[in-house]
Amino acid sequence: STLACAQPLAGLPALARWSTALACAALAASWNARAREEWLRSFLLVASVLAVAALVTGAGRGWRNAMTGLIPPYYNYTAFVLAAATAAAAAWVLHPRGARGLDRQAAAAAGALALLCVILARSRGAWLGLLAAAALWSARRWGLRALAAVVVAAALFGGALAAGLLPTPIE
């Protein structure tokens, strides 16, 4: 999309930012379990700081448009990181060999905080990402029936949203 837009150079900062994140995640595949857990702890800590900054920047000024946190200018940058943190925390907490003890409680708290910010931001992209993560987790963990249940629930929610049956948030 950077090359196809009217100003290709304007897209390079975002491309560089997310290419770095992709490279880090790709490198994580070669790490051992301890290194992956340390990276996950660090990611959830950074996401928690970002979530608090998002709450501070969005408070009282219309969450969706003002909630940039530390990654301005758009709330979607922040929502992307927070959706990834929500999914990562949920996977780590729900996995049978996942987090234990204080790590489990901290990951659950970080995931809940990130999810709260995603809800307040009302980012369609973040919700789509969380839906994809839930579908993947459900299919891997519980099979195709669970995946079908996630897809049906998402379709019902989308239908209710499109039909105007859900309450609109107050700004």
C-alpha positions as protocol buffer text, in pm:
chain_id: "A"
residue {
  index: 1
  type: SER
  ca { x: 0 y: 0 z: 0 }
}
residue {
  index: 2
  type: THR
  ca { x: 296 y: 233 z: 60 }
}
residue {
  index: 3
  type: LEU
  ca { x: 401 y: 209 z: -304 }
}
residue {
  index: 4
  type: ALA
  ca { x: 46 y: 244 z: -439 }
}
residue {
  index: 5
  type: CYS
  ca { x: -52 y: 555 z: -243 }
}
residue {
  index: 6
  type: ALA
  ca { x: -26 y: 915 z: -368 }
}
residue {
  index: 7
  type: GLN
  ca { x: 270 y: 989 z: -139 }
}
residue {
  index: 8
  type: PRO
  ca { x: 483 y: 673 z: -109 }
}
residue {
  index: 9
  type: LEU
  ca { x: 742 y: 833 z: 118 }
}
residue {
  index: 10
  type: ALA
  ca { x: 474 y: 924 z: 373 }
}
residue {
  index: 11
  type: GLY
  ca { x: 411 y: 553 z: 438 }
}
residue {
  index: 12
  type: LEU
  ca { x: 773 y: 462 z: 505 }
}
residue {
  index: 13
  type: PRO
  ca { x: 776 y: 544 z: 881 }
}
residue {
  index: 14
  type: ALA
  ca { x: 480 y: 313 z: 946 }
}
residue {
  index: 15
  type: LEU
  ca { x: 631 y: 46 z: 720 }
}
residue {
  index: 16
  type: ALA
  ca { x: 963 y: 69 z: 906 }
}
residue {
  index: 17
  type: ARG
  ca { x: 790 y: 55 z: 1246 }
}
residue {
  index: 18
  type: TRP
  ca { x: 591 y: -258 z: 1170 }
}
residue {
  index: 19
  type: SER
  ca { x: 874 y: -425 z: 977 }
}
residue {
  index: 20
  type: THR
  ca { x: 1080 y: -403 z: 1296 }
}
residue {
  index: 21
  type: ALA
  ca { x: 801 y: -565 z: 1496 }
}
residue {
  index: 22
  type: LEU
  ca { x: 765 y: -839 z: 1233 }
}
residue {
  index: 23
  type: ALA
  ca { x: 1140 y: -905 z: 1234 }
}
residue {
  index: 24
  type: CYS
  ca { x: 1139 y: -932 z: 1615 }
}
residue {
  index: 25
  type: ALA
  ca { x: 846 y: -1175 z: 1608 }
}
residue {
  index: 26
  type: ALA
  ca { x: 1012 y: -1380 z: 1335 }
}
residue {
  index: 27
  type: LEU
  ca { x: 1331 y: -1404 z: 1540 }
}
residue {
  index: 28
  type: ALA
  ca { x: 1126 y: -1524 z: 1837 }
}
residue {
  index: 29
  type: ALA
  ca { x: 1057 y: -1848 z: 1648 }
}
residue {
  index: 30
  type: SER
  ca { x: 1421 y: -1947 z: 1696 }
}
residue {
  index: 31
  type: TRP
  ca { x: 1430 y: -1864 z: 2068 }
}
residue {
  index: 32
  type: ASN
  ca { x: 1402 y: -2124 z: 2341 }
}
residue {
  index: 33
  type: ALA
  ca { x: 1104 y: -2128 z: 2578 }
}
residue {
  index: 34
  type: ARG
  ca { x: 1274 y: -1911 z: 2842 }
}
residue {
  index: 35
  type: ALA
  ca { x: 1370 y: -1643 z: 2590 }
}
residue {
  index: 36
  type: ARG
  ca { x: 1015 y: -1637 z: 2450 }
}
residue {
  index: 37
  type: GLU
  ca { x: 871 y: -1595 z: 2800 }
}
residue {
  index: 38
  type: GLU
  ca { x: 1111 y: -1308 z: 2874 }
}
residue {
  index: 39
  type: TRP
  ca { x: 1012 y: -1142 z: 2548 }
}
residue {
  index: 40
  type: LEU
  ca { x: 643 y: -1190 z: 2632 }
}
residue {
  index: 41
  type: ARG
  ca { x: 690 y: -1039 z: 2979 }
}
residue {
  index: 42
  type: SER
  ca { x: 866 y: -739 z: 2824 }
}
residue {
  index: 43
  type: PHE
  ca { x: 599 y: -701 z: 2555 }
}
residue {
  index: 44
  type: LEU
  ca { x: 317 y: -709 z: 2810 }
}
residue {
  index: 45
  type: LEU
  ca { x: 500 y: -454 z: 3027 }
}
residue {
  index: 46
  type: VAL
  ca { x: 545 y: -218 z: 2731 }
}
residue {
  index: 47
  type: ALA
  ca { x: 182 y: -275 z: 2628 }
}
residue {
  index: 48
  type: SER
  ca { x: 69 y: -189 z: 2982 }
}
residue {
  index: 49
  type: VAL
  ca { x: 260 y: 140 z: 2971 }
}
residue {
  index: 50
  type: LEU
  ca { x: 108 y: 209 z: 2630 }
}
residue {
  index: 51
  type: ALA
  ca { x: -241 y: 127 z: 2764 }
}
residue {
  index: 52
  type: VAL
  ca { x: -203 y: 368 z: 3055 }
}
residue {
  index: 53
  type: ALA
  ca { x: -83 y: 638 z: 2812 }
}
residue {
  index: 54
  type: ALA
  ca { x: -382 y: 563 z: 2590 }
}
residue {
  index: 55
  type: LEU
  ca { x: -619 y: 602 z: 2884 }
}
residue {
  index: 56
  type: VAL
  ca { x: -457 y: 932 z: 2979 }
}
residue {
  index: 57
  type: THR
  ca { x: -467 y: 1073 z: 2625 }
}
residue {
  index: 58
  type: GLY
  ca { x: -824 y: 957 z: 2566 }
}
residue {
  index: 59
  type: ALA
  ca { x: -979 y: 1053 z: 2897 }
}
residue {
  index: 60
  type: GLY
  ca { x: -1246 y: 1316 z: 2856 }
}
residue {
  index: 61
  type: ARG
  ca { x: -1173 y: 1390 z: 2490 }
}
residue {
  index: 62
  type: GLY
  ca { x: -1355 y: 1122 z: 2295 }
}
residue {
  index: 63
  type: TRP
  ca { x: -1170 y: 794 z: 2328 }
}
residue {
  index: 64
  type: ARG
  ca { x: -1161 y: 695 z: 1964 }
}
residue {
  index: 65
  type: ASN
  ca { x: -1010 y: 1010 z: 1818 }
}
residue {
  index: 66
  type: ALA
  ca { x: -784 y: 1125 z: 2100 }
}
residue {
  index: 67
  type: MET
  ca { x: -656 y: 795 z: 2242 }
}
residue {
  index: 68
  type: THR
  ca { x: -316 y: 787 z: 2071 }
}
residue {
  index: 69
  type: GLY
  ca { x: -104 y: 694 z: 2369 }
}
residue {
  index: 70
  type: LEU
  ca { x: 266 y: 704 z: 2287 }
}
residue {
  index: 71
  type: ILE
  ca { x: 224 y: 611 z: 1920 }
}
residue {
  index: 72
  type: PRO
  ca { x: 60 y: 911 z: 1754 }
}
residue {
  index: 73
  type: PRO
  ca { x: -97 y: 1030 z: 1531 }
}
residue {
  index: 74
  type: TYR
  ca { x: -375 y: 769 z: 1509 }
}
residue {
  index: 75
  type: TYR
  ca { x: -544 y: 553 z: 1770 }
}
residue {
  index: 76
  type: ASN
  ca { x: -516 y: 249 z: 1540 }
}
residue {
  index: 77
  type: TYR
  ca { x: -140 y: 224 z: 1598 }
}
residue {
  index: 78
  type: THR
  ca { x: -202 y: 196 z: 1969 }
}
residue {
  index: 79
  type: ALA
  ca { x: -501 y: -35 z: 1919 }
}
residue {
  index: 80
  type: PHE
  ca { x: -288 y: -268 z: 1706 }
}
residue {
  index: 81
  type: VAL
  ca { x: -30 y: -314 z: 1981 }
}
residue {
  index: 82
  type: LEU
  ca { x: -297 y: -350 z: 2250 }
}
residue {
  index: 83
  type: ALA
  ca { x: -490 y: -610 z: 2049 }
}
residue {
  index: 84
  type: ALA
  ca { x: -169 y: -808 z: 2003 }
}
residue {
  index: 85
  type: ALA
  ca { x: -102 y: -782 z: 2378 }
}
residue {
  index: 86
  type: THR
  ca { x: -457 y: -895 z: 2458 }
}
residue {
  index: 87
  type: ALA
  ca { x: -423 y: -1202 z: 2236 }
}
residue {
  index: 88
  type: ALA
  ca { x: -74 y: -1285 z: 2364 }
}
residue {
  index: 89
  type: ALA
  ca { x: -178 y: -1252 z: 2728 }
}
residue {
  index: 90
  type: ALA
  ca { x: -487 y: -1465 z: 2674 }
}
residue {
  index: 91
  type: ALA
  ca { x: -290 y: -1738 z: 2500 }
}
residue {
  index: 92
  type: TRP
  ca { x: -24 y: -1740 z: 2773 }
}
residue {
  index: 93
  type: VAL
  ca { x: -280 y: -1750 z: 3054 }
}
residue {
  index: 94
  type: LEU
  ca { x: -510 y: -2009 z: 2892 }
}
residue {
  index: 95
  type: HIS
  ca { x: -242 y: -2250 z: 2770 }
}
residue {
  index: 96
  type: PRO
  ca { x: -202 y: -2558 z: 2994 }
}
residue {
  index: 97
  type: ARG
  ca { x: 177 y: -2508 z: 3004 }
}
residue {
  index: 98
  type: GLY
  ca { x: 146 y: -2130 z: 3010 }
}
residue {
  index: 99
  type: ALA
  ca { x: 208 y: -1873 z: 3279 }
}
residue {
  index: 100
  type: ARG
  ca { x: 194 y: -1973 z: 3644 }
}
residue {
  index: 101
  type: GLY
  ca { x: 171 y: -1782 z: 3970 }
}
residue {
  index: 102
  type: LEU
  ca { x: 259 y: -1413 z: 3956 }
}
residue {
  index: 103
  type: ASP
  ca { x: 329 y: -1430 z: 3582 }
}
residue {
  index: 104
  type: ARG
  ca { x: -26 y: -1557 z: 3526 }
}
residue {
  index: 105
  type: GLN
  ca { x: -182 y: -1279 z: 3735 }
}
residue {
  index: 106
  type: ALA
  ca { x: 32 y: -1008 z: 3573 }
}
residue {
  index: 107
  type: ALA
  ca { x: -41 y: -1137 z: 3222 }
}
residue {
  index: 108
  type: ALA
  ca { x: -415 y: -1152 z: 3295 }
}
residue {
  index: 109
  type: ALA
  ca { x: -409 y: -796 z: 3431 }
}
residue {
  index: 110
  type: ALA
  ca { x: -209 y: -666 z: 3134 }
}
residue {
  index: 111
  type: GLY
  ca { x: -443 y: -842 z: 2892 }
}
residue {
  index: 112
  type: ALA
  ca { x: -752 y: -704 z: 3066 }
}
residue {
  index: 113
  type: LEU
  ca { x: -609 y: -350 z: 3062 }
}
residue {
  index: 114
  type: ALA
  ca { x: -522 y: -381 z: 2693 }
}
residue {
  index: 115
  type: LEU
  ca { x: -869 y: -519 z: 2615 }
}
residue {
  index: 116
  type: LEU
  ca { x: -1032 y: -230 z: 2804 }
}
residue {
  index: 117
  type: CYS
  ca { x: -842 y: 17 z: 2585 }
}
residue {
  index: 118
  type: VAL
  ca { x: -939 y: -172 z: 2268 }
}
residue {
  index: 119
  type: ILE
  ca { x: -1304 y: -153 z: 2376 }
}
residue {
  index: 120
  type: LEU
  ca { x: -1281 y: 219 z: 2448 }
}
residue {
  index: 121
  type: ALA
  ca { x: -1102 y: 292 z: 2121 }
}
residue {
  index: 122
  type: ARG
  ca { x: -1364 y: 99 z: 1921 }
}
residue {
  index: 123
  type: SER
  ca { x: -1106 y: 9 z: 1658 }
}
residue {
  index: 124
  type: ARG
  ca { x: -1257 y: -220 z: 1395 }
}
residue {
  index: 125
  type: GLY
  ca { x: -910 y: -339 z: 1297 }
}
residue {
  index: 126
  type: ALA
  ca { x: -824 y: -435 z: 1654 }
}
residue {
  index: 127
  type: TRP
  ca { x: -1152 y: -625 z: 1690 }
}
residue {
  index: 128
  type: LEU
  ca { x: -1088 y: -804 z: 1362 }
}
residue {
  index: 129
  type: GLY
  ca { x: -742 y: -900 z: 1485 }
}
residue {
  index: 130
  type: LEU
  ca { x: -881 y: -1028 z: 1815 }
}
residue {
  index: 131
  type: LEU
  ca { x: -1146 y: -1224 z: 1627 }
}
residue {
  index: 132
  type: ALA
  ca { x: -877 y: -1384 z: 1410 }
}
residue {
  index: 133
  type: ALA
  ca { x: -672 y: -1470 z: 1720 }
}
residue {
  index: 134
  type: ALA
  ca { x: -978 y: -1622 z: 1891 }
}
residue {
  index: 135
  type: ALA
  ca { x: -1062 y: -1823 z: 1580 }
}
residue {
  index: 136
  type: LEU
  ca { x: -706 y: -1953 z: 1549 }
}
residue {
  index: 137
  type: TRP
  ca { x: -684 y: -2034 z: 1921 }
}
residue {
  index: 138
  type: SER
  ca { x: -1024 y: -2209 z: 1915 }
}
residue {
  index: 139
  type: ALA
  ca { x: -936 y: -2417 z: 1609 }
}
residue {
  index: 140
  type: ARG
  ca { x: -599 y: -2523 z: 1750 }
}
residue {
  index: 141
  type: ARG
  ca { x: -719 y: -2585 z: 2103 }
}
residue {
  index: 142
  type: TRP
  ca { x: -1069 y: -2726 z: 2061 }
}
residue {
  index: 143
  type: GLY
  ca { x: -1110 y: -2816 z: 1693 }
}
residue {
  index: 144
  type: LEU
  ca { x: -1331 y: -2711 z: 1408 }
}
residue {
  index: 145
  type: ARG
  ca { x: -1654 y: -2704 z: 1612 }
}
residue {
  index: 146
  type: ALA
  ca { x: -1513 y: -2432 z: 1835 }
}
residue {
  index: 147
  type: LEU
  ca { x: -1392 y: -2243 z: 1528 }
}
residue {
  index: 148
  type: ALA
  ca { x: -1743 y: -2264 z: 1383 }
}
residue {
  index: 149
  type: ALA
  ca { x: -1887 y: -2132 z: 1711 }
}
residue {
  index: 150
  type: VAL
  ca { x: -1649 y: -1832 z: 1700 }
}
residue {
  index: 151
  type: VAL
  ca { x: -1744 y: -1761 z: 1338 }
}
residue {
  index: 152
  type: VAL
  ca { x: -2118 y: -1784 z: 1417 }
}
residue {
  index: 153
  type: ALA
  ca { x: -2080 y: -1557 z: 1722 }
}
residue {
  index: 154
  type: ALA
  ca { x: -1886 y: -1304 z: 1515 }
}
residue {
  index: 155
  type: ALA
  ca { x: -2149 y: -1314 z: 1241 }
}
residue {
  index: 156
  type: LEU
  ca { x: -2431 y: -1260 z: 1494 }
}
residue {
  index: 157
  type: PHE
  ca { x: -2243 y: -972 z: 1656 }
}
residue {
  index: 158
  type: GLY
  ca { x: -2169 y: -817 z: 1316 }
}
residue {
  index: 159
  type: GLY
  ca { x: -2531 y: -855 z: 1210 }
}
residue {
  index: 160
  type: ALA
  ca { x: -2657 y: -696 z: 1531 }
}
residue {
  index: 161
  type: LEU
  ca { x: -2409 y: -412 z: 1491 }
}
residue {
  index: 162
  type: ALA
  ca { x: -2505 y: -353 z: 1127 }
}
residue {
  index: 163
  type: ALA
  ca { x: -2877 y: -363 z: 1210 }
}
residue {
  index: 164
  type: GLY
  ca { x: -2832 y: -100 z: 1481 }
}
residue {
  index: 165
  type: LEU
  ca { x: -2945 y: -335 z: 1759 }
}
residue {
  index: 166
  type: LEU
  ca { x: -2647 y: -260 z: 1984 }
}
residue {
  index: 167
  type: PRO
  ca { x: -2633 y: 57 z: 2192 }
}
residue {
  index: 168
  type: THR
  ca { x: -2405 y: 330 z: 2061 }
}
residue {
  index: 169
  type: PRO
  ca { x: -2130 y: 451 z: 2293 }
}
residue {
  index: 170
  type: ILE
  ca { x: -2153 y: 799 z: 2440 }
}
residue {
  index: 171
  type: GLU
  ca { x: -1870 y: 1034 z: 2343 }
}
